[in-house]
Amino acid sequence: MAPSHPTSPTGPDGTPALVDFAVDLTAQETLRQAHVLDALGPAWDPIEVLRGEEAAYDLLYSGLDADQQRLYDDLVAAGVLPRRGGGRAAA
């Protein structure tokens, strides 16, 4: 049996033509999501996680000295960080 050597489609100028290529990852994404939720377990509470993150940010930006506070205020003014605690980092 002779080996098969398929030729690539070419465009009008003889260059390789683009070939439509699509992959539907819906089934794989659904399976991935199911595995993630299974790993998190039934006790996972996304609202509690968000509260914990907010508390961590409050702690991170608390007790700043004057230079740190100035830098924080500059980052807020530049839109890098959100304003927290009524205008002061230590809320």
Order of alpha helices (4+ residues) and beta strands (2+ residues): alpha-alpha-alpha
